[in-house]
Amino acid sequence: MAMAQLAQHMESFSTGDAIEYVKELLQRINDLRNKLGATPPDLVAKKSGMI
């Protein structure tokens, strides 16, 4: 995206939109944390290449 287009997009991005976006990101983070918490630690280590 060109800088002018990005600037125009950011101007039209309201505070309410920003708050909703942050809420969605926080929900995704929580979902990922829960998913990792539900995974056995040895499986997480194998997936990450630690073992």
C-alpha distance matrix in Angstrom:
0.0 3.8 6.5 8.3 6.3 6.2 9.8 10.8 9.9 11.9 14.7 15.2 15.5 19.2 21.4 22.9 19.6 19.1 22.7 22.4 19.3 21.4 24.4 22.7 21.7 25.3 26.7 24.8 26.1 29.6 29.5 28.7 31.4 33.9 33.1 33.7 36.8 38.2 37.9 40.9 40.2 41.4 39.0 36.1 37.4 37.8 34.2 32.9 35.2 37.5 40.6
3.8 0.0 3.8 5.5 5.2 6.2 8.7 10.0 10.5 12.3 14.4 15.6 16.5 20.1 22.4 24.3 21.4 20.7 24.5 24.6 21.8 23.7 26.9 25.6 24.5 27.9 29.6 28.0 29.0 32.5 32.7 31.9 34.4 37.0 36.5 36.9 39.9 41.5 41.2 44.1 43.3 44.5 42.2 39.2 40.4 40.8 37.3 35.8 38.0 40.1 43.3
6.5 3.8 0.0 3.8 5.4 5.0 6.1 8.5 9.7 10.4 12.3 14.4 15.1 18.5 20.5 22.9 20.4 19.3 23.0 23.8 21.1 22.6 26.0 25.2 24.0 27.2 29.3 27.9 28.7 32.2 32.8 32.1 34.2 37.0 36.8 37.1 39.9 41.8 41.6 44.5 43.5 44.9 42.9 39.6 40.7 41.5 38.2 36.3 38.7 40.5 43.8
8.3 5.5 3.8 0.0 3.8 5.4 5.1 6.2 8.5 9.9 10.7 12.6 14.3 17.6 20.1 22.4 20.1 19.6 23.4 24.1 21.9 23.7 27.0 26.3 25.6 28.8 30.8 29.7 30.8 34.1 34.7 34.3 36.5 39.1 39.0 39.6 42.3 44.1 44.1 47.2 46.3 47.9 45.7 42.6 43.9 44.7 41.2 39.6 42.0 43.8 47.2
6.3 5.2 5.4 3.8 0.0 3.8 5.5 5.1 6.1 8.6 9.9 10.8 12.4 15.9 18.7 20.5 17.8 17.8 21.5 21.7 19.5 21.8 24.8 23.8 23.3 26.7 28.3 27.2 28.6 31.8 32.2 31.9 34.4 36.8 36.6 37.4 40.1 41.7 41.8 45.0 44.4 46.0 43.6 40.6 42.2 42.8 39.3 37.9 40.5 42.4 45.7
6.2 6.2 5.0 5.4 3.8 0.0 3.8 5.4 5.0 6.1 8.6 10.0 10.5 14.0 16.3 18.3 15.6 14.9 18.7 19.1 16.7 18.6 21.8 21.0 20.2 23.5 25.4 24.3 25.4 28.7 29.3 29.0 31.3 33.8 33.7 34.4 37.0 38.8 39.0 42.1 41.4 43.1 40.9 37.7 39.2 40.1 36.7 35.1 37.8 39.5 42.9
9.8 8.7 6.1 5.1 5.5 3.8 0.0 3.8 5.4 5.1 6.3 8.8 9.9 12.9 15.1 17.7 15.6 14.9 18.6 19.7 17.7 19.3 22.6 22.4 21.8 24.7 26.9 26.3 27.2 30.3 31.3 31.2 33.1 35.7 36.0 36.6 39.0 41.0 41.4 44.5 43.7 45.6 43.5 40.3 41.7 42.9 39.5 37.8 40.5 42.1 45.5
10.8 10.0 8.5 6.2 5.1 5.4 3.8 0.0 3.8 5.4 5.2 6.5 8.8 11.9 14.8 16.9 14.9 15.0 18.7 19.4 17.8 20.1 23.0 22.6 22.7 25.7 27.4 27.0 28.4 31.3 32.0 32.3 34.5 36.7 37.0 38.0 40.3 42.0 42.6 45.9 45.3 47.3 45.1 41.9 43.7 44.7 41.2 39.8 42.6 44.3 47.6
9.9 10.5 9.7 8.5 6.1 5.0 5.4 3.8 0.0 3.8 5.5 5.3 6.3 10.0 12.9 14.5 11.9 12.2 15.9 16.1 14.4 16.9 19.7 19.1 19.2 22.3 23.9 23.4 25.0 27.8 28.4 28.8 31.1 33.2 33.4 34.5 36.9 38.5 39.1 42.4 42.1 44.1 41.8 38.7 40.6 41.6 38.1 36.8 39.8 41.5 44.7
11.9 12.3 10.4 9.9 8.6 6.1 5.1 5.4 3.8 0.0 3.8 5.4 5.0 8.1 10.3 12.7 10.5 9.9 13.7 14.7 13.0 14.8 17.9 18.0 17.8 20.6 22.6 22.4 23.6 26.4 27.4 27.7 29.7 31.9 32.5 33.5 35.6 37.5 38.2 41.5 40.9 43.1 41.1 37.8 39.6 40.9 37.6 36.1 39.1 40.5 43.9
14.7 14.4 12.3 10.7 9.9 8.6 6.3 5.2 5.5 3.8 0.0 3.8 5.4 7.5 10.1 12.7 11.4 11.4 14.9 16.2 15.3 17.1 20.0 20.4 20.6 23.1 25.1 25.4 26.6 29.1 30.3 30.9 32.7 34.8 35.6 36.7 38.7 40.5 41.5 44.8 44.3 46.6 44.6 41.3 43.2 44.6 41.2 39.8 42.9 44.2 47.5
15.2 15.6 14.4 12.6 10.8 10.0 8.8 6.5 5.3 5.4 3.8 0.0 3.8 6.0 9.6 11.1 9.5 10.7 14.0 14.5 14.0 16.5 18.8 18.9 19.8 22.4 23.9 24.3 26.0 28.3 29.1 30.1 32.1 33.9 34.6 36.0 38.0 39.5 40.7 44.1 43.9 46.2 44.0 41.0 43.2 44.4 40.9 39.8 43.0 44.5 47.7
15.5 16.5 15.1 14.3 12.4 10.5 9.9 8.8 6.3 5.0 5.4 3.8 0.0 3.8 6.8 8.2 6.1 6.9 10.4 11.0 10.4 12.7 15.1 15.4 16.2 18.7 20.2 20.7 22.3 24.6 25.5 26.5 28.4 30.3 31.1 32.5 34.3 36.0 37.2 40.6 40.4 42.8 40.7 37.6 39.9 41.2 37.8 36.7 40.0 41.3 44.5
19.2 20.1 18.5 17.6 15.9 14.0 12.9 11.9 10.0 8.1 7.5 6.0 3.8 0.0 3.8 5.3 5.1 6.3 8.7 10.0 10.6 12.5 14.3 15.4 16.7 18.5 20.1 21.3 22.7 24.5 25.8 27.2 28.8 30.4 31.6 33.2 34.6 36.3 37.9 41.3 41.1 43.8 41.9 38.8 41.1 42.7 39.5 38.3 41.8 42.8 46.0
21.4 22.4 20.5 20.1 18.7 16.3 15.1 14.8 12.9 10.3 10.1 9.6 6.8 3.8 0.0 3.8 5.4 5.0 6.2 8.6 9.7 10.6 12.3 14.3 15.3 16.5 18.4 20.0 21.0 22.5 24.3 25.8 26.9 28.6 30.2 31.5 32.7 34.6 36.3 39.6 39.4 42.3 40.6 37.4 39.7 41.6 38.5 37.2 40.7 41.5 44.7
22.9 24.3 22.9 22.4 20.5 18.3 17.7 16.9 14.5 12.7 12.7 11.1 8.2 5.3 3.8 0.0 3.8 5.4 5.1 6.2 8.6 9.9 10.6 12.4 14.3 15.4 16.6 18.5 20.0 21.1 22.6 24.5 25.7 27.0 28.6 30.4 31.4 33.0 35.0 38.4 38.5 41.4 39.6 36.6 39.2 41.0 37.9 37.0 40.6 41.4 44.4
19.6 21.4 20.4 20.1 17.8 15.6 15.6 14.9 11.9 10.5 11.4 9.5 6.1 5.1 5.4 3.8 0.0 3.8 5.4 5.1 6.1 8.6 9.9 10.6 12.3 14.3 15.3 16.6 18.4 20.0 21.0 22.7 24.4 25.7 26.9 28.7 30.1 31.6 33.3 36.7 36.9 39.6 37.5 34.6 37.2 38.7 35.5 34.6 38.2 39.2 42.3
19.1 20.7 19.3 19.6 17.8 14.9 14.9 15.0 12.2 9.9 11.4 10.7 6.9 6.3 5.0 5.4 3.8 0.0 3.8 5.4 5.0 6.2 8.6 9.9 10.5 12.3 14.2 15.4 16.5 18.4 19.9 21.1 22.5 24.3 25.7 27.0 28.4 30.3 31.8 35.1 34.9 37.6 35.8 32.7 35.0 36.8 33.6 32.4 36.0 36.8 40.0
22.7 24.5 23.0 23.4 21.5 18.7 18.6 18.7 15.9 13.7 14.9 14.0 10.4 8.7 6.2 5.1 5.4 3.8 0.0 3.8 5.4 5.2 6.2 8.7 9.9 10.5 12.3 14.3 15.3 16.5 18.3 20.0 21.0 22.5 24.3 25.7 26.7 28.6 30.5 33.7 33.7 36.7 35.0 32.0 34.4 36.4 33.5 32.4 36.0 36.6 39.7
22.4 24.6 23.8 24.1 21.7 19.1 19.7 19.4 16.1 14.7 16.2 14.5 11.0 10.0 8.6 6.2 5.1 5.4 3.8 0.0 3.8 5.5 5.0 6.2 8.7 9.9 10.5 12.4 14.3 15.3 16.4 18.5 19.9 21.0 22.5 24.4 25.5 26.9 28.9 32.3 32.6 35.5 33.6 30.8 33.5 35.2 32.1 31.5 35.2 36.0 38.9
19.3 21.8 21.1 21.9 19.5 16.7 17.7 17.8 14.4 13.0 15.3 14.0 10.4 10.6 9.7 8.6 6.1 5.0 5.4 3.8 0.0 3.8 5.4 5.1 6.3 8.7 9.9 10.7 12.4 14.3 15.3 16.7 18.4 20.0 21.1 22.7 24.2 25.8 27.3 30.7 30.8 33.5 31.5 28.5 31.1 32.6 29.4 28.6 32.2 33.3 36.2
21.4 23.7 22.6 23.7 21.8 18.6 19.3 20.1 16.9 14.8 17.1 16.5 12.7 12.5 10.6 9.9 8.6 6.2 5.2 5.5 3.8 0.0 3.8 5.4 5.0 6.1 8.6 9.8 10.5 12.3 14.1 15.3 16.4 18.3 19.8 21.0 22.2 24.2 25.8 29.1 28.9 31.7 30.1 26.9 29.3 31.3 28.3 27.2 30.9 31.5 34.6
24.4 26.9 26.0 27.0 24.8 21.8 22.6 23.0 19.7 17.9 20.0 18.8 15.1 14.3 12.3 10.6 9.9 8.6 6.2 5.0 5.4 3.8 0.0 3.8 5.4 5.1 6.2 8.7 9.8 10.5 12.2 14.3 15.2 16.4 18.2 19.9 20.8 22.4 24.5 27.8 28.0 31.1 29.4 26.5 29.3 31.2 28.4 27.7 31.4 32.0 34.7
22.7 25.6 25.2 26.3 23.8 21.0 22.4 22.6 19.1 18.0 20.4 18.9 15.4 15.4 14.3 12.4 10.6 9.9 8.7 6.2 5.1 5.4 3.8 0.0 3.8 5.4 5.1 6.3 8.7 9.9 10.5 12.4 14.2 15.3 16.4 18.4 19.8 21.1 22.8 26.3 26.7 29.5 27.4 24.7 27.6 29.2 26.1 25.7 29.4 30.4 33.0
21.7 24.5 24.0 25.6 23.3 20.2 21.8 22.7 19.2 17.8 20.6 19.8 16.2 16.7 15.3 14.3 12.3 10.5 9.9 8.7 6.3 5.0 5.4 3.8 0.0 3.8 5.4 5.1 6.2 8.6 9.8 10.6 12.3 14.2 15.2 16.5 18.2 19.9 21.3 24.6 24.6 27.3 25.4 22.3 24.9 26.7 23.6 22.8 26.5 27.3 30.2
25.3 27.9 27.2 28.8 26.7 23.5 24.7 25.7 22.3 20.6 23.1 22.4 18.7 18.5 16.5 15.4 14.3 12.3 10.5 9.9 8.7 6.1 5.1 5.4 3.8 0.0 3.8 5.4 5.0 6.2 8.5 9.9 10.4 12.2 14.1 15.2 16.2 18.3 20.0 23.2 23.2 26.2 24.7 21.7 24.3 26.5 23.8 22.9 26.7 27.0 29.8
26.7 29.6 29.3 30.8 28.3 25.4 26.9 27.4 23.9 22.6 25.1 23.9 20.2 20.1 18.4 16.6 15.3 14.2 12.3 10.5 9.9 8.6 6.2 5.1 5.4 3.8 0.0 3.8 5.4 5.1 6.1 8.6 9.8 10.4 12.1 14.2 15.0 16.4 18.5 21.9 22.5 25.5 23.7 21.1 24.1 25.9 23.2 23.0 26.8 27.3 29.8
24.8 28.0 27.9 29.7 27.2 24.3 26.3 27.0 23.4 22.4 25.4 24.3 20.7 21.3 20.0 18.5 16.6 15.4 14.3 12.4 10.7 9.8 8.7 6.3 5.1 5.4 3.8 0.0 3.8 5.4 5.0 6.2 8.6 9.8 10.4 12.3 14.0 15.3 16.7 20.2 20.6 23.3 21.2 18.5 21.5 23.1 20.1 19.9 23.7 24.6 27.0
26.1 29.0 28.7 30.8 28.6 25.4 27.2 28.4 25.0 23.6 26.6 26.0 22.3 22.7 21.0 20.0 18.4 16.5 15.3 14.3 12.4 10.5 9.8 8.7 6.2 5.0 5.4 3.8 0.0 3.8 5.4 5.2 6.1 8.6 9.8 10.5 12.1 14.2 15.5 18.6 18.5 21.4 19.8 16.7 19.4 21.5 18.8 18.1 21.9 22.3 24.9
29.6 32.5 32.2 34.1 31.8 28.7 30.3 31.3 27.8 26.4 29.1 28.3 24.6 24.5 22.5 21.1 20.0 18.4 16.5 15.3 14.3 12.3 10.5 9.9 8.6 6.2 5.1 5.4 3.8 0.0 3.8 5.4 5.0 6.1 8.5 9.8 10.3 12.2 14.3 17.4 17.8 21.0 19.6 16.9 19.9 22.1 19.8 19.5 23.3 23.3 25.7
29.5 32.7 32.8 34.7 32.2 29.3 31.3 32.0 28.4 27.4 30.3 29.1 25.5 25.8 24.3 22.6 21.0 19.9 18.3 16.4 15.3 14.1 12.2 10.5 9.8 8.5 6.1 5.0 5.4 3.8 0.0 3.8 5.5 5.1 6.1 8.6 9.8 10.6 12.5 16.1 17.0 19.9 17.9 15.7 19.1 20.7 18.2 18.5 22.3 22.9 24.8
28.7 31.9 32.1 34.3 31.9 29.0 31.2 32.3 28.8 27.7 30.9 30.1 26.5 27.2 25.8 24.5 22.7 21.1 20.0 18.5 16.7 15.3 14.3 12.4 10.6 9.9 8.6 6.2 5.2 5.4 3.8 0.0 3.8 5.4 5.0 6.1 8.4 9.8 10.7 14.1 14.5 17.2 15.2 12.5 15.7 17.4 14.8 14.8 18.6 19.2 21.4
31.4 34.4 34.2 36.5 34.4 31.3 33.1 34.5 31.1 29.7 32.7 32.1 28.4 28.8 26.9 25.7 24.4 22.5 21.0 19.9 18.4 16.4 15.2 14.2 12.3 10.4 9.8 8.6 6.1 5.0 5.5 3.8 0.0 3.8 5.4 5.1 6.0 8.6 9.9 12.8 12.8 16.0 14.8 12.1 15.0 17.4 15.4 15.2 18.8 18.7 20.8
33.9 37.0 37.0 39.1 36.8 33.8 35.7 36.7 33.2 31.9 34.8 33.9 30.3 30.4 28.6 27.0 25.7 24.3 22.5 21.0 20.0 18.3 16.4 15.3 14.2 12.2 10.4 9.8 8.6 6.1 5.1 5.4 3.8 0.0 3.8 5.4 4.9 6.1 8.7 11.9 12.9 16.2 14.8 12.9 16.3 18.3 16.5 17.1 20.6 20.5 22.1
33.1 36.5 36.8 39.0 36.6 33.7 36.0 37.0 33.4 32.5 35.6 34.6 31.1 31.6 30.2 28.6 26.9 25.7 24.3 22.5 21.1 19.8 18.2 16.4 15.2 14.1 12.1 10.4 9.8 8.5 6.1 5.0 5.4 3.8 0.0 3.8 5.4 5.2 6.5 10.2 11.6 14.3 12.2 10.6 14.2 15.6 13.6 14.7 18.2 18.6 19.9
33.7 36.9 37.1 39.6 37.4 34.4 36.6 38.0 34.5 33.5 36.7 36.0 32.5 33.2 31.5 30.4 28.7 27.0 25.7 24.4 22.7 21.0 19.9 18.4 16.5 15.2 14.2 12.3 10.5 9.8 8.6 6.1 5.1 5.4 3.8 0.0 3.8 5.4 5.1 8.1 8.5 11.3 9.8 7.5 10.9 12.9 11.3 11.8 15.2 15.2 16.7
36.8 39.9 39.9 42.3 40.1 37.0 39.0 40.3 36.9 35.6 38.7 38.0 34.3 34.6 32.7 31.4 30.1 28.4 26.7 25.5 24.2 22.2 20.8 19.8 18.2 16.2 15.0 14.0 12.1 10.3 9.8 8.4 6.0 4.9 5.4 3.8 0.0 3.8 5.5 7.6 8.3 11.8 11.2 9.5 12.6 14.9 14.1 14.6 17.7 17.0 18.3
38.2 41.5 41.8 44.1 41.7 38.8 41.0 42.0 38.5 37.5 40.5 39.5 36.0 36.3 34.6 33.0 31.6 30.3 28.6 26.9 25.8 24.2 22.4 21.1 19.9 18.3 16.4 15.3 14.2 12.2 10.6 9.8 8.6 6.1 5.2 5.4 3.8 0.0 3.8 6.5 8.9 11.8 10.5 10.1 13.5 15.0 14.2 15.7 18.6 18.3 18.9
37.9 41.2 41.6 44.1 41.8 39.0 41.4 42.6 39.1 38.2 41.5 40.7 37.2 37.9 36.3 35.0 33.3 31.8 30.5 28.9 27.3 25.8 24.5 22.8 21.3 20.0 18.5 16.7 15.5 14.3 12.5 10.7 9.9 8.7 6.5 5.1 5.5 3.8 0.0 3.8 6.2 8.4 6.8 6.7 10.1 11.3 10.7 12.5 15.2 15.0 15.4
40.9 44.1 44.5 47.2 45.0 42.1 44.5 45.9 42.4 41.5 44.8 44.1 40.6 41.3 39.6 38.4 36.7 35.1 33.7 32.3 30.7 29.1 27.8 26.3 24.6 23.2 21.9 20.2 18.6 17.4 16.1 14.1 12.8 11.9 10.2 8.1 7.6 6.5 3.8 0.0 3.8 5.6 5.4 6.5 8.9 10.2 10.9 12.7 14.6 13.8 13.4
40.2 43.3 43.5 46.3 44.4 41.4 43.7 45.3 42.1 40.9 44.3 43.9 40.4 41.1 39.4 38.5 36.9 34.9 33.7 32.6 30.8 28.9 28.0 26.7 24.6 23.2 22.5 20.6 18.5 17.8 17.0 14.5 12.8 12.9 11.6 8.5 8.3 8.9 6.2 3.8 0.0 3.8 5.4 5.1 6.2 8.7 9.9 10.6 12.3 10.8 10.9
41.4 44.5 44.9 47.9 46.0 43.1 45.6 47.3 44.1 43.1 46.6 46.2 42.8 43.8 42.3 41.4 39.6 37.6 36.7 35.5 33.5 31.7 31.1 29.5 27.3 26.2 25.5 23.3 21.4 21.0 19.9 17.2 16.0 16.2 14.3 11.3 11.8 11.8 8.4 5.6 3.8 0.0 3.8 5.4 5.0 6.2 8.6 9.9 10.5 9.1 8.1
39.0 42.2 42.9 45.7 43.6 40.9 43.5 45.1 41.8 41.1 44.6 44.0 40.7 41.9 40.6 39.6 37.5 35.8 35.0 33.6 31.5 30.1 29.4 27.4 25.4 24.7 23.7 21.2 19.8 19.6 17.9 15.2 14.8 14.8 12.2 9.8 11.2 10.5 6.8 5.4 5.4 3.8 0.0 3.8 5.4 5.1 6.2 8.6 9.8 9.9 9.2
36.1 39.2 39.6 42.6 40.6 37.7 40.3 41.9 38.7 37.8 41.3 41.0 37.6 38.8 37.4 36.6 34.6 32.7 32.0 30.8 28.5 26.9 26.5 24.7 22.3 21.7 21.1 18.5 16.7 16.9 15.7 12.5 12.1 12.9 10.6 7.5 9.5 10.1 6.7 6.5 5.1 5.4 3.8 0.0 3.8 5.5 5.1 6.2 8.6 8.5 9.4
37.4 40.4 40.7 43.9 42.2 39.2 41.7 43.7 40.6 39.6 43.2 43.2 39.9 41.1 39.7 39.2 37.2 35.0 34.4 33.5 31.1 29.3 29.3 27.6 24.9 24.3 24.1 21.5 19.4 19.9 19.1 15.7 15.0 16.3 14.2 10.9 12.6 13.5 10.1 8.9 6.2 5.0 5.4 3.8 0.0 3.8 5.5 5.2 6.1 5.0 5.9
37.8 40.8 41.5 44.7 42.8 40.1 42.9 44.7 41.6 40.9 44.6 44.4 41.2 42.7 41.6 41.0 38.7 36.8 36.4 35.2 32.6 31.3 31.2 29.2 26.7 26.5 25.9 23.1 21.5 22.1 20.7 17.4 17.4 18.3 15.6 12.9 14.9 15.0 11.3 10.2 8.7 6.2 5.1 5.5 3.8 0.0 3.8 5.4 5.1 5.9 5.2
34.2 37.3 38.2 41.2 39.3 36.7 39.5 41.2 38.1 37.6 41.2 40.9 37.8 39.5 38.5 37.9 35.5 33.6 33.5 32.1 29.4 28.3 28.4 26.1 23.6 23.8 23.2 20.1 18.8 19.8 18.2 14.8 15.4 16.5 13.6 11.3 14.1 14.2 10.7 10.9 9.9 8.6 6.2 5.1 5.5 3.8 0.0 3.8 5.5 7.7 8.4
32.9 35.8 36.3 39.6 37.9 35.1 37.8 39.8 36.8 36.1 39.8 39.8 36.7 38.3 37.2 37.0 34.6 32.4 32.4 31.5 28.6 27.2 27.7 25.7 22.8 22.9 23.0 19.9 18.1 19.5 18.5 14.8 15.2 17.1 14.7 11.8 14.6 15.7 12.5 12.7 10.6 9.9 8.6 6.2 5.2 5.4 3.8 0.0 3.8 5.6 8.0
35.2 38.0 38.7 42.0 40.5 37.8 40.5 42.6 39.8 39.1 42.9 43.0 40.0 41.8 40.7 40.6 38.2 36.0 36.0 35.2 32.2 30.9 31.4 29.4 26.5 26.7 26.8 23.7 21.9 23.3 22.3 18.6 18.8 20.6 18.2 15.2 17.7 18.6 15.2 14.6 12.3 10.5 9.8 8.6 6.1 5.1 5.5 3.8 0.0 3.8 5.5
37.5 40.1 40.5 43.8 42.4 39.5 42.1 44.3 41.5 40.5 44.2 44.5 41.3 42.8 41.5 41.4 39.2 36.8 36.6 36.0 33.3 31.5 32.0 30.4 27.3 27.0 27.3 24.6 22.3 23.3 22.9 19.2 18.7 20.5 18.6 15.2 17.0 18.3 15.0 13.8 10.8 9.1 9.9 8.5 5.0 5.9 7.7 5.6 3.8 0.0 3.8
40.6 43.3 43.8 47.2 45.7 42.9 45.5 47.6 44.7 43.9 47.5 47.7 44.5 46.0 44.7 44.4 42.3 40.0 39.7 38.9 36.2 34.6 34.7 33.0 30.2 29.8 29.8 27.0 24.9 25.7 24.8 21.4 20.8 22.1 19.9 16.7 18.3 18.9 15.4 13.4 10.9 8.1 9.2 9.4 5.9 5.2 8.4 8.0 5.5 3.8 0.0
